[in-house]
Amino acid sequence: MNMKKFVAPTSREALRLIRIEMGADAVILSNRKVDGGVEIMALASAEFAQLTHESKQPVPVSARAPIVMQERAPVAVMAEPPISSISTMQLEQQGILSEIKFMRNMMQEQMDCLSWSDRQQRDPQRTRMLRDLLNAGFSPALSRQMIDKMPAKANMEWVRQVLGNNLRIATKQEDLIVRGGVVALIGPTGVGKTTTTAKLAARAVVRYGAAKVALLTTDSYRIGAHEQLRIYGKILGVTVHTVRDTEDLRLTLSSLKQKHLVLIDTIGMGQHDSRMAAQAEMFNATGVQRLLLLNATSSGDTLNDVVCMYSGAGVIGCIPTKLDEAVTFGTVLDVAMRHKLTLHYIANGQRVPEDLHEVNMEYLLHRAFKQSAKATPFALHELEFPALMAGVGAAPVMREEYAT
């Protein structure tokens, strides 16, 4: 191995020299203090990769030393170690390489932490904005992208503007109540599909009359689910139908062609439920578009998983629900932005139809950051940022044209 020693007054200076000579992918082998500074031993990434590759290759028989037979000795003398010894040596080499990789990753994390600590000291304004983004519920990946793209004299108004430019809101022409058609509300159990269906139906009844609206339900599993929607339908003067399969849905929709808007309430299913595929096939076969309901109180990982499992060609957008129960809005907005979901409405309560609102971007972003300024047991502090942000990397969340 062609290892090289680097000596400098500080670790940062030594690492800078390593990057200049060996590149950013150099492998750190050791790091110790010496007189006048620190000494770091490093190995070029290409040599490290070659060493890793060679260690995984089996020793060919032709490369081993031959068995030498001495004329005066009746016993053959083996000049090579036994196979078990060779295997042992390969395992030891692999163990050493694993330790080297671990040291390399650890050094990289330390370098990233130093970089973030230095950034905090040089630019406290960015640190405050990073804190507000994280405490508002936005992901570290999006927050880091925002901070990296932020102009020198930017403020929170710039942050709100960029977020607003990247969030998609349904236009008047895209409004499902104005446009009409057949739309199913989908999502996990307890997200508020039945109540939101009734809220949308009430808006349509006020605008077009009860005769132009119909309600359907595919939920024949929950006790009382059909009755709940039937009660809403009775209050609104709207007919309610139950469908069980694709053919039943096709026949029912054929009889409702004169309706301006047909809303379908669906059974709540977890994002990994085996019945999801059958539901998607039924809607695809009948040309039904879907709105995905997202629970604003759920964690980012859960919401991201829900969108990934429920997404498809027929999903035209989403409605965040339970905003009255969510302490922070950033998480659901982050997920909608990441998956480029169009926001059609927001729901913040159980009242029908009062607690369904058109999306007001200015109000939504104001509420998103209002809670981030409060001290809570789960709020992040500046000293925790380097460890959290070091090594955070993901596909870009924001559109490039709005990132600066």
Long-range contacts (C-beta under 8 A, 24 or more apart in sequence): 1-43, 1-47, 1-51, 2-43, 2-44, 2-47, 3-29, 3-41, 3-42, 3-43, 4-41, 4-42, 4-43, 5-39, 5-40, 5-41, 6-39, 6-40, 6-41, 6-42, 7-34, 7-36, 7-37, 7-38, 7-39, 7-40, 8-37, 8-38, 8-40, 9-36, 9-37, 9-38, 10-37, 10-38, 11-38, 11-40, 12-114, 13-37, 14-38, 14-39, 14-40, 15-40, 15-107, 15-111, 18-42, 27-100, 27-101, 27-104, 28-103, 28-104, 28-107, 29-100, 29-103, 31-107, 43-100, 48-100, 51-97, 52-97, 55-90, 55-93, 55-94, 55-97, 56-94, 59-86, 108-391, 109-390, 109-391, 112-386, 112-389, 112-390, 112-391, 113-386, 113-387, 113-390, 114-386, 115-390, 116-385, 116-386, 116-389, 116-390, 117-386, 120-382, 120-385, 120-386, 125-155, 126-150, 127-382, 127-385, 129-154, 129-155, 129-156, 129-159, 130-385, 130-389, 131-372, 131-380, 131-381, 131-382, 131-385, 132-156, 132-159, 132-369, 132-372, 132-373, 133-159, 133-330, 133-372, 134-380, 134-385, 134-388, 135-328, 135-371, 135-372, 135-373, 135-379, 135-380, 136-328, 136-329, 136-330, 136-368, 136-369, 136-371, 136-372, 137-300, 137-328, 137-329, 137-330, 137-331, 137-332, 137-333, 137-334, 137-368, 138-330, 138-331, 138-333, 138-334, 139-300, 139-331, 139-334, 139-338, 139-394, 139-397, 140-388, 140-389, 140-392, 141-392, 141-393, 141-394, 141-397, 142-334, 142-337, 142-338, 142-397, 142-398, 143-389, 144-389, 144-392, 145-396, 145-397, 145-398, 145-403, 146-398, 149-398, 149-403, 149-404, 151-404, 156-369, 160-365, 160-366, 160-369, 162-398, 162-402, 162-403, 163-333, 163-337, 163-365, 164-361, 164-362, 164-365, 165-399, 165-402, 166-337, 166-397, 166-398, 166-399, 166-402, 167-333, 167-336, 167-337, 167-343, 167-361, 168-317, 168-336, 168-340, 168-341, 168-342, 168-343, 169-342, 169-343, 169-359, 169-361, 170-317, 170-342, 170-343, 170-344, 170-359, 174-316, 174-317, 174-342, 174-344, 175-344, 176-200, 176-261, 176-291, 176-316, 176-344, 177-203, 177-204, 177-207, 177-261, 180-260, 180-261, 181-261, 181-262, 181-289, 182-253, 182-262, 182-264, 182-286, 182-287, 182-288, 182-289, 183-261, 183-262, 183-263, 183-264, 183-288, 183-289, 183-290, 183-291, 183-316, 184-218, 184-263, 184-264, 184-265, 184-266, 184-283, 184-288, 184-289, 184-290, 184-291, 185-263, 185-264, 185-265, 185-266, 185-290, 185-291, 185-293, 185-319, 186-266, 186-279, 186-290, 186-291, 186-292, 186-293, 186-310, 186-315, 187-268, 187-292, 187-293, 187-294, 187-295, 187-306, 187-310, 188-268, 188-269, 188-270, 188-271, 188-295, 188-306, 189-268, 189-269, 189-270, 190-268, 190-295, 191-268, 191-293, 191-294, 191-295, 191-321, 191-322, 192-293, 192-295, 192-321, 192-322, 192-347, 193-265, 193-266, 193-268, 193-293, 194-219, 194-225, 194-228, 194-229, 194-232, 194-265, 195-347, 195-350, 195-352, 196-293, 196-319, 196-321, 196-345, 196-347, 196-356, 197-229, 197-232, 197-263, 197-264, 197-265, 198-229, 198-232, 198-236, 198-352, 198-353, 199-347, 199-352, 199-353, 199-355, 199-356, 200-261, 200-263, 200-345, 200-356, 201-232, 201-233, 201-236, 201-238, 201-261, 201-263, 202-236, 202-352, 202-353, 203-353, 203-356, 204-260, 204-261, 204-263, 205-236, 205-237, 205-238, 206-353, 208-260, 208-261, 210-236, 210-237, 210-238, 212-259, 212-260, 212-261, 213-238, 213-259, 213-260, 213-261, 213-262, 213-263, 214-238, 214-239, 214-240, 214-241, 214-256, 214-259, 214-261, 214-262, 214-263, 215-239, 215-240, 215-241, 215-262, 215-263, 215-264, 215-265, 216-240, 216-241, 216-242, 216-243, 216-249, 216-252, 216-262, 216-263, 216-264, 216-265, 217-241, 217-242, 217-243, 217-264, 217-265, 217-266, 218-242, 218-243, 218-244, 218-249, 218-264, 218-265, 218-266, 218-267, 218-279, 218-282, 219-265, 219-266, 219-267, 219-268, 220-244, 220-267, 221-267, 222-267, 222-268, 225-265, 225-267, 229-265, 232-352, 245-282, 246-281, 246-282, 246-285, 246-286, 249-282, 249-286, 249-288, 250-285, 250-286, 253-286, 253-288, 264-288, 271-305, 271-306, 271-308, 271-309, 271-310, 272-309, 276-309, 276-310, 280-312, 280-314, 283-314, 284-312, 284-313, 284-314, 288-314, 289-314, 289-315, 289-316, 290-314, 290-315, 290-316, 291-315, 291-316, 291-317, 291-318, 291-319, 291-344, 292-317, 292-318, 292-319, 292-341, 293-318, 293-319, 293-320, 293-321, 293-347, 294-318, 294-319, 294-320, 294-321, 294-332, 294-335, 294-336, 295-321, 295-322, 295-332, 296-320, 296-321, 296-322, 296-323, 296-325, 296-326, 296-329, 296-331, 296-332, 297-322, 297-325, 297-326, 298-331, 298-332, 299-331, 300-331, 300-334, 300-335, 303-331, 303-332, 303-335, 304-335, 304-338, 304-339, 307-335, 307-339, 307-341, 308-339, 311-339, 315-341, 316-342, 316-344, 317-341, 317-342, 317-343, 317-344, 318-342, 318-343, 318-344, 319-343, 319-344, 319-345, 319-346, 319-347, 320-346, 320-347, 321-346, 321-347, 321-348, 322-347, 322-348, 323-347, 323-348, 323-367, 324-348, 324-349, 324-355, 327-371, 327-376, 328-368, 328-371, 328-372, 329-364, 329-367, 329-368, 330-368, 330-372, 333-364, 333-368, 334-397, 337-397, 337-398, 338-397
